[in-house]
Structure formats: C-alpha cells, structure tokens
Amino acid sequence: MTSTTSALRSGPAATRALVLAVALGVAGTAAAQTTVTRSETVPAGKSARLVIVPNLKKDCSTGPMPEIRVVTPPKFGSLITKGGKLKTPAKYRCPNKDAEAQGIFYQANAGYTGSDTVVVEIKNSDGEIEKRDIRITVEAGKADDKAKEKKDTTDL
C-alpha cells in the first residue's frame, strides 16, 4: 500500500504508469473470454443453422434467453437470428430437456460459392460470454443430400 501511495505522490509519470497498469489489468480480463473456432459447410442457396443456444444453465435449470451479438457479419451472405423451442439431444449435457433457444442461420448470396466468415458473441444463461469464429464454406448444393435436411432450414 505504501508503494501505491508514494507512486501517486511522485508525479505525472507515476500516475501514467498506474493508469497503464490498470488498463492492462482490464485488457487482461477481456482476454479471458473463451473463443471457439470451427468450420461449417453449407449448401449454396439454402439456409443453414450455424449456432443454437438453449436457455439452460449448467445445472440444467432454465435461465434467461441467451444474448447473441454479431461481431463480424458475413461478407457474402446474410444472418437470421430466431427464437423457438427445442428438445435437447440425448448427448447434450442436459439430455432430452425441453428448452427455449436462440439460433443463428446463414444463407449465402444468390449464386455464391466459396468462403465466408462470421464472428458472434454469445452470452449464455449463466452469464458467460463465448466468442464463436465460424469459417463457412459454401458449396454447390447436391440434389440428394438428405443428411442435413433439418439443418438446412430455419427451423430450430
């Protein structure tokens, strides 16, 4: 405590150093945010779900709706956010639970195939913030691709 008091008394240079130390401490806190990078392949001309976040806390109780903020919008497509209800998958940490959810869907511009990127921040029901950096590959659609049928709609 004595060193802080004497630093404050020793003039503008010490004050600037103290302000810098505080600023670095704040920057260090912001850097602690979790960032997840992943890739998605979506068919051209169709809407594809990129993210879905239920309003479930870690203990599986319901909480507030997740908040989604687009940090970097796509350059070659558009995003739609949608709320709804879903039943969580059996492999989810809270299996087979009915929940409210927020989803983000991407659709490439007409005729576009290639790469795109989206970055979103998600504040979950526990108040934790996660940044998701999603690398998108838009491929020409296949007529018989039924495997992604549910994912290729705006339904949650």
Backbone as CSV, one residue per row, in Angstrom:
resi,resn,N_x,N_y,N_z,CA_x,CA_y,CA_z,C_x,C_y,C_z
1,MET,0.821,-1.182,0.000,0.000,0.000,0.000,0.864,1.243,0.000
2,THR,2.010,1.196,0.671,2.903,2.337,0.713,3.428,2.661,-0.679
3,SER,3.773,1.642,-1.466,4.316,1.897,-2.796,3.271,2.547,-3.707
4,THR,2.011,2.181,-3.578,0.961,2.799,-4.382,0.791,4.259,-3.997
5,THR,0.794,4.537,-2.701,0.639,5.899,-2.226,1.816,6.743,-2.690
6,SER,3.041,6.240,-2.571,4.190,7.025,-2.997,4.203,7.191,-4.508
7,ALA,3.711,6.214,-5.264,3.650,6.347,-6.717,2.690,7.456,-7.104
8,LEU,1.594,7.561,-6.392,0.630,8.609,-6.690,1.189,9.984,-6.358
9,ARG,2.061,10.039,-5.373,2.633,11.319,-4.963,3.827,11.722,-5.807
10,SER,4.394,10.811,-6.594,5.635,11.131,-7.268,5.468,11.780,-8.629
11,GLY,4.269,12.143,-9.038,4.129,12.963,-10.223,3.432,12.306,-11.385
12,PRO,3.390,13.034,-12.526,2.649,12.591,-13.706,3.152,11.262,-14.282
13,ALA,4.435,11.020,-14.260,4.966,9.775,-14.834,4.453,8.581,-14.045
14,ALA,4.443,8.678,-12.741,3.943,7.581,-11.912,2.453,7.396,-12.114
15,THR,1.727,8.496,-12.260,0.291,8.410,-12.494,0.012,7.720,-13.823
16,ARG,0.768,8.091,-14.875,0.600,7.421,-16.172,0.901,5.938,-16.059
17,ALA,1.928,5.576,-15.310,2.284,4.164,-15.138,1.164,3.414,-14.417
18,LEU,0.577,4.056,-13.407,-0.517,3.438,-12.673,-1.738,3.264,-13.577
19,VAL,-2.056,4.294,-14.376,-3.177,4.201,-15.308,-2.917,3.089,-16.325
20,LEU,-1.693,2.980,-16.821,-1.335,1.923,-17.765,-1.494,0.543,-17.126
21,ALA,-1.065,0.406,-15.888,-1.197,-0.881,-15.199,-2.662,-1.267,-15.035
22,VAL,-3.503,-0.296,-14.693,-4.931,-0.563,-14.550,-5.522,-0.940,-15.903
23,ALA,-5.152,-0.228,-16.966,-5.659,-0.521,-18.302,-5.239,-1.916,-18.748
24,LEU,-4.009,-2.295,-18.467,-3.555,-3.639,-18.823,-4.307,-4.696,-18.039
25,GLY,-4.629,-4.408,-16.783,-5.425,-5.342,-15.988,-6.811,-5.530,-16.570
26,VAL,-7.427,-4.456,-17.018,-8.744,-4.539,-17.646,-8.650,-5.306,-18.956
27,ALA,-7.624,-5.036,-19.762,-7.440,-5.749,-21.029,-7.218,-7.228,-20.773
28,GLY,-6.512,-7.559,-19.712,-6.288,-8.961,-19.373,-7.585,-9.662,-19.032
29,THR,-8.504,-8.968,-18.370,-9.802,-9.541,-18.049,-10.594,-9.826,-19.312
30,ALA,-10.589,-8.899,-20.259,-11.321,-9.095,-21.502,-10.739,-10.253,-22.313
31,ALA,-9.434,-10.452,-22.227,-8.782,-11.513,-22.984,-9.147,-12.899,-22.444
32,ALA,-9.699,-12.977,-21.238,-10.055,-14.262,-20.643,-11.297,-14.875,-21.278
33,GLN,-11.968,-14.145,-22.145,-13.161,-14.638,-22.828,-12.800,-15.855,-23.682
34,THR,-13.671,-16.850,-23.685,-13.453,-18.059,-24.460,-13.745,-17.801,-25.932
35,THR,-12.859,-18.267,-26.824,-13.098,-18.178,-28.256,-13.050,-19.579,-28.839
36,VAL,-14.089,-19.916,-29.586,-14.179,-21.216,-30.247,-14.154,-20.961,-31.754
37,THR,-13.256,-21.625,-32.459,-13.192,-21.521,-33.907,-13.613,-22.854,-34.490
38,ARG,-14.529,-22.808,-35.445,-14.955,-24.051,-36.083,-15.338,-23.780,-37.529
39,SER,-15.494,-24.847,-38.288,-15.829,-24.748,-39.704,-17.191,-25.359,-39.965
40,GLU,-17.905,-24.777,-40.920,-19.205,-25.282,-41.355,-19.226,-25.298,-42.871
41,THR,-19.805,-26.333,-43.434,-20.042,-26.390,-44.874,-21.540,-26.271,-45.074
42,VAL,-21.940,-25.316,-45.906,-23.358,-25.095,-46.154,-23.625,-25.172,-47.657
43,PRO,-24.798,-25.655,-48.035,-25.132,-25.718,-49.461,-25.535,-24.346,-49.991
44,ALA,-25.125,-24.046,-51.202,-25.493,-22.779,-51.835,-27.010,-22.705,-51.989
45,GLY,-27.554,-21.530,-51.763,-28.980,-21.320,-51.968,-29.885,-21.800,-50.854
46,LYS,-29.325,-22.340,-49.776,-30.147,-22.814,-48.669,-29.709,-22.154,-47.372
47,SER,-30.644,-22.037,-46.450,-30.348,-21.513,-45.129,-29.811,-22.649,-44.272
48,ALA,-28.753,-22.374,-43.511,-28.150,-23.406,-42.669,-27.949,-22.881,-41.245
49,ARG,-28.262,-23.716,-40.271,-28.099,-23.338,-38.864,-26.621,-23.402,-38.505
50,LEU,-26.104,-22.288,-37.973,-24.714,-22.229,-37.540,-24.575,-22.444,-36.043
51,VAL,-25.501,-21.864,-35.279,-25.410,-21.876,-33.819,-26.803,-22.039,-33.254
52,ILE,-26.904,-22.823,-32.192,-28.151,-22.890,-31.429,-27.769,-22.926,-29.948
53,VAL,-28.412,-22.064,-29.164,-28.068,-21.934,-27.752,-29.341,-21.987,-26.924
54,PRO,-29.506,-23.023,-26.083,-30.701,-23.102,-25.229,-30.564,-22.209,-24.004
55,ASN,-31.684,-21.966,-23.336,-31.681,-21.121,-22.131,-31.468,-21.963,-20.873
56,LEU,-30.622,-22.960,-20.967,-30.357,-23.840,-19.822,-29.046,-23.464,-19.143
57,LYS,-29.095,-23.412,-17.826,-27.887,-23.156,-17.044,-27.089,-24.451,-16.916
58,LYS,-25.897,-24.352,-16.346,-25.048,-25.538,-16.180,-25.720,-26.626,-15.351
59,ASP,-26.588,-26.224,-14.398,-27.274,-27.209,-13.560,-28.571,-27.717,-14.211
60,CYS,-28.793,-27.357,-15.477,-29.946,-27.774,-16.290,-31.253,-27.071,-15.918
61,SER,-31.198,-26.087,-15.036,-32.394,-25.289,-14.769,-32.519,-24.235,-15.867
62,THR,-33.730,-23.707,-16.027,-33.904,-22.688,-17.059,-33.415,-21.338,-16.563
63,GLY,-32.904,-20.561,-17.496,-32.401,-19.234,-17.181,-32.894,-18.251,-18.227
64,PRO,-32.310,-17.071,-18.250,-32.715,-16.088,-19.253,-32.303,-16.537,-20.657
65,MET,-32.979,-15.977,-21.655,-32.630,-16.307,-23.032,-31.197,-15.861,-23.316
66,PRO,-30.465,-16.660,-24.067,-29.107,-16.270,-24.444,-29.134,-14.985,-25.275
67,GLU,-28.069,-14.209,-25.163,-27.938,-12.986,-25.949,-26.878,-13.225,-27.014
68,ILE,-27.213,-12.901,-28.266,-26.294,-13.113,-29.377,-25.987,-11.764,-30.006
69,ARG,-24.697,-11.485,-30.177,-24.265,-10.242,-30.809,-23.343,-10.588,-31.972
70,VAL,-23.661,-10.065,-33.149,-22.819,-10.306,-34.322,-21.646,-9.333,-34.267
71,VAL,-20.429,-9.871,-34.177,-19.213,-9.068,-34.131,-18.728,-8.789,-35.553
72,THR,-18.681,-9.838,-36.374,-18.263,-9.718,-37.768,-19.334,-10.368,-38.638
73,PRO,-20.109,-9.559,-39.374,-21.135,-10.146,-40.237,-20.503,-10.805,-41.465
74,PRO,-21.235,-11.689,-42.122,-20.692,-12.332,-43.322,-20.555,-11.319,-44.456
75,LYS,-19.571,-11.538,-45.331,-19.368,-10.657,-46.483,-20.175,-11.117,-47.684
76,PHE,-20.473,-12.416,-47.751,-21.088,-12.973,-48.950,-22.435,-13.645,-48.672
77,GLY,-23.104,-13.213,-47.613,-24.387,-13.797,-47.262,-25.060,-12.981,-46.184
78,SER,-26.085,-13.572,-45.573,-26.815,-12.880,-44.516,-27.091,-13.831,-43.365
79,LEU,-27.354,-13.232,-42.207,-27.669,-13.993,-40.998,-29.095,-13.702,-40.573
80,ILE,-29.724,-14.718,-40.009,-31.041,-14.577,-39.409,-30.920,-15.140,-37.999
81,THR,-31.415,-14.408,-37.006,-31.498,-14.959,-35.655,-32.961,-15.269,-35.405
82,LYS,-33.195,-16.369,-34.719,-34.561,-16.815,-34.493,-34.652,-17.492,-33.126
83,GLY,-35.740,-17.255,-32.439,-36.000,-17.905,-31.171,-37.061,-18.977,-31.340
84,GLY,-37.043,-19.959,-30.476,-38.039,-21.015,-30.529,-37.836,-22.012,-29.415
85,LYS,-38.510,-23.151,-29.528,-38.400,-24.217,-28.544,-37.760,-25.433,-29.194
86,LEU,-37.072,-26.211,-28.388,-36.485,-27.450,-28.872,-36.351,-28.436,-27.726
87,LYS,-36.107,-29.676,-28.082,-35.781,-30.712,-27.108,-34.296,-30.984,-27.299
88,THR,-33.529,-30.901,-26.223,-32.084,-31.087,-26.348,-31.759,-32.525,-26.757
89,PRO,-30.675,-32.701,-27.514,-30.290,-34.049,-27.952,-29.880,-34.938,-26.775
90,ALA,-29.937,-36.228,-26.977,-29.587,-37.196,-25.923,-28.134,-37.046,-25.469
91,LYS,-27.237,-36.569,-26.343,-25.820,-36.429,-25.988,-25.485,-35.069,-25.381
92,TYR,-26.475,-34.175,-25.257,-26.258,-32.853,-24.679,-26.078,-32.988,-23.170
93,ARG,-25.427,-32.023,-22.530,-25.179,-32.114,-21.079,-26.464,-32.164,-20.265
94,CYS,-27.569,-31.655,-20.804,-28.891,-31.758,-20.199,-29.761,-32.505,-21.215
95,PRO,-29.690,-33.830,-21.255,-30.348,-34.587,-22.333,-31.872,-34.562,-22.281
96,ASN,-32.477,-34.538,-23.474,-33.928,-34.655,-23.659,-34.738,-33.670,-22.820
97,LYS,-34.247,-32.445,-22.736,-34.921,-31.410,-21.939,-35.548,-30.387,-22.880
98,ASP,-36.812,-30.048,-22.647,-37.469,-29.002,-23.427,-36.895,-27.657,-23.002
99,ALA,-36.539,-26.828,-23.983,-35.914,-25.544,-23.671,-36.264,-24.506,-24.722
100,GLU,-36.211,-23.254,-24.315,-36.265,-22.133,-25.249,-34.843,-21.996,-25.806
101,ALA,-34.713,-21.512,-27.037,-33.382,-21.400,-27.630,-33.323,-20.240,-28.611
102,GLN,-32.111,-19.776,-28.844,-31.819,-18.787,-29.873,-30.948,-19.493,-30.916
103,GLY,-31.232,-19.251,-32.179,-30.449,-19.842,-33.248,-29.980,-18.788,-34.227
104,ILE,-28.847,-19.052,-34.877,-28.321,-18.194,-35.922,-28.244,-19.030,-37.191
105,PHE,-28.799,-18.489,-38.266,-28.825,-19.166,-39.558,-28.105,-18.307,-40.589
106,TYR,-27.420,-18.970,-41.517,-26.665,-18.287,-42.570,-27.207,-18.700,-43.930
107,GLN,-27.286,-17.740,-44.829,-27.610,-18.047,-46.215,-26.711,-17.203,-47.099
108,ALA,-26.021,-17.880,-48.025,-25.119,-17.193,-48.950,-25.918,-16.381,-49.954
109,ASN,-25.289,-15.347,-50.480,-25.897,-14.559,-51.552,-26.163,-15.465,-52.746
110,ALA,-27.165,-15.125,-53.549,-27.539,-15.923,-54.722,-26.339,-16.131,-55.641
111,GLY,-26.104,-17.386,-56.001,-25.034,-17.734,-56.927,-23.647,-17.811,-56.318
112,TYR,-23.505,-17.520,-55.020,-22.175,-17.515,-54.410,-21.760,-18.906,-53.950
113,THR,-20.532,-19.287,-54.250,-19.873,-20.449,-53.645,-18.471,-19.994,-53.276
114,GLY,-17.975,-20.487,-52.179,-16.647,-20.078,-51.709,-16.630,-19.974,-50.194
115,SER,-15.729,-19.138,-49.682,-15.533,-18.999,-48.232,-16.189,-17.742,-47.694
116,ASP,-16.612,-17.814,-46.449,-17.152,-16.673,-45.733,-16.810,-16.872,-44.259
117,THR,-16.919,-15.828,-43.474,-16.612,-15.890,-42.044,-17.648,-15.095,-41.261
118,VAL,-18.009,-15.615,-40.099,-18.930,-14.954,-39.184,-18.322,-15.054,-37.793
119,VAL,-18.358,-13.955,-37.041,-17.926,-13.987,-35.644,-19.076,-13.452,-34.799
120,VAL,-19.485,-14.242,-33.800,-20.561,-13.838,-32.906,-20.115,-14.005,-31.454
121,GLU,-20.698,-13.200,-30.582,-20.511,-13.363,-29.144,-21.825,-13.835,-28.567
122,ILE,-21.739,-14.845,-27.716,-22.935,-15.416,-27.109,-22.804,-15.314,-25.596
123,LYS,-23.797,-14.673,-24.981,-23.875,-14.632,-23.521,-24.907,-15.680,-23.134
124,ASN,-24.456,-16.766,-22.487,-25.369,-17.862,-22.160,-26.181,-17.561,-20.899
125,SER,-27.014,-18.493,-20.520,-27.924,-18.300,-19.376,-27.205,-18.169,-18.047
126,ASP,-25.944,-18.620,-17.981,-25.146,-18.459,-16.768,-24.384,-17.135,-16.763
127,GLY,-24.538,-16.330,-17.838,-23.865,-15.039,-17.928,-22.469,-15.101,-18.507
128,GLU,-22.021,-16.277,-18.924,-20.691,-16.421,-19.518,-20.737,-16.011,-20.983
129,ILE,-19.660,-15.384,-21.440,-19.593,-14.932,-22.830,-18.581,-15.774,-23.585
130,GLU,-19.012,-16.247,-24.739,-18.152,-17.050,-25.606,-18.171,-16.423,-26.995
131,LYS,-17.006,-16.283,-27.575,-16.912,-15.780,-28.943,-16.782,-16.986,-29.861
132,ARG,-17.570,-17.006,-30.939,-17.505,-18.094,-31.920,-17.079,-17.524,-33.262
133,ASP,-15.965,-18.024,-33.745,-15.406,-17.652,-35.040,-15.732,-18.807,-35.978
134,ILE,-16.689,-18.583,-36.881,-17.189,-19.662,-37.733,-16.719,-19.441,-39.160
135,ARG,-15.930,-20.392,-39.663,-15.422,-20.355,-41.037,-16.394,-21.155,-41.900
136,ILE,-16.986,-20.507,-42.878,-18.042,-21.125,-43.681,-17.525,-21.431,-45.084
137,THR,-17.822,-22.631,-45.556,-17.570,-22.995,-46.943,-18.916,-23.209,-47.598
138,VAL,-19.211,-22.415,-48.628,-20.476,-22.531,-49.357,-20.196,-23.380,-50.590
139,GLU,-20.857,-24.529,-50.656,-20.672,-25.463,-51.769,-21.930,-25.534,-52.620
140,ALA,-21.741,-25.843,-53.890,-22.883,-26.060,-54.773,-23.736,-27.171,-54.169
141,GLY,-25.055,-26.985,-54.119,-25.961,-27.947,-53.496,-26.037,-29.263,-54.239
142,LYS,-26.317,-30.320,-53.484,-26.499,-31.652,-54.047,-27.973,-32.006,-53.936
143,ALA,-28.560,-32.476,-55.014,-29.997,-32.764,-55.056,-30.420,-33.859,-54.092
144,ASP,-29.554,-34.827,-53.808,-29.946,-35.969,-52.978,-29.369,-35.933,-51.568
145,ASP,-28.965,-34.767,-51.089,-28.362,-34.671,-49.759,-29.438,-34.543,-48.690
146,LYS,-29.887,-35.677,-48.122,-30.921,-35.681,-47.081,-30.312,-35.637,-45.674
147,ALA,-29.016,-35.885,-45.550,-28.382,-35.972,-44.241,-28.484,-34.667,-43.451
148,LYS,-28.468,-33.538,-44.155,-28.516,-32.253,-43.464,-29.873,-31.585,-43.583
149,GLU,-30.902,-32.335,-43.917,-32.210,-31.757,-44.209,-32.697,-30.835,-43.096
150,LYS,-32.647,-31.249,-41.844,-33.130,-30.418,-40.738,-32.239,-29.194,-40.569
151,LYS,-30.940,-29.345,-40.740,-30.020,-28.242,-40.551,-30.166,-27.191,-41.652
152,ASP,-30.668,-27.575,-42.814,-30.776,-26.681,-43.959,-32.085,-25.906,-44.002
153,THR,-32.705,-25.694,-42.855,-33.924,-24.897,-42.780,-33.756,-23.855,-41.702
154,THR,-34.721,-22.979,-41.555,-34.659,-22.015,-40.457,-35.416,-22.517,-39.231
155,ASP,-35.848,-23.781,-39.246,-36.452,-24.366,-38.055,-35.366,-24.644,-37.037
156,LEU,-35.684,-24.422,-35.761,-34.704,-24.730,-34.722,-34.600,-26.227,-34.598
